[in-house]
């Protein structure tokens, strides 16, 4: 069985089940993880 959903329908289903749609932040491919961690410690 194959079922297709629109994104808005997925949001409604999640809300009905008391879930929320959470997406992660993207990471830039040229980003320097060590420099970012050092900046957080300031």
C-alpha positions as CSV (number, residue, x, y, z in Angstrom):
1,X,0.0,0.0,0.0
2,X,1.3,3.4,-1.0
3,X,0.0,6.6,0.7
4,X,1.0,10.1,-0.2
5,X,0.5,13.1,2.1
6,X,0.8,16.8,1.5
7,X,3.0,18.6,4.0
8,X,0.1,20.5,5.5
9,X,-1.7,17.2,6.1
10,X,1.4,15.9,8.0
11,X,1.4,19.0,10.1
12,X,-2.3,18.5,11.0
13,X,-1.7,14.8,11.8
14,X,1.2,15.8,14.1
15,X,-0.9,18.4,15.8
16,X,-3.8,16.0,16.3
17,X,-1.4,13.6,18.1
18,X,0.1,16.5,20.2
19,X,3.4,16.3,18.5
20,X,5.3,19.2,17.0
21,X,7.3,19.6,13.8
22,X,10.9,20.5,14.8
23,X,13.6,20.9,12.3
24,X,17.3,21.2,13.0
25,X,19.4,24.1,12.0
26,X,21.5,23.5,8.9
27,X,25.3,23.5,9.2
28,X,27.3,25.4,6.6
29,X,29.8,23.0,4.8
30,X,32.6,25.5,5.2
31,X,31.9,26.2,8.9
32,X,34.7,25.7,11.4
33,X,33.3,23.7,14.3
34,X,36.3,24.4,16.6
35,X,35.9,28.2,16.1
36,X,32.2,28.0,16.8
37,X,32.7,26.0,20.0
38,X,35.4,28.6,21.1
39,X,33.0,31.4,20.4
40,X,30.3,29.8,22.6
41,X,32.7,29.7,25.5
42,X,33.2,33.5,25.4
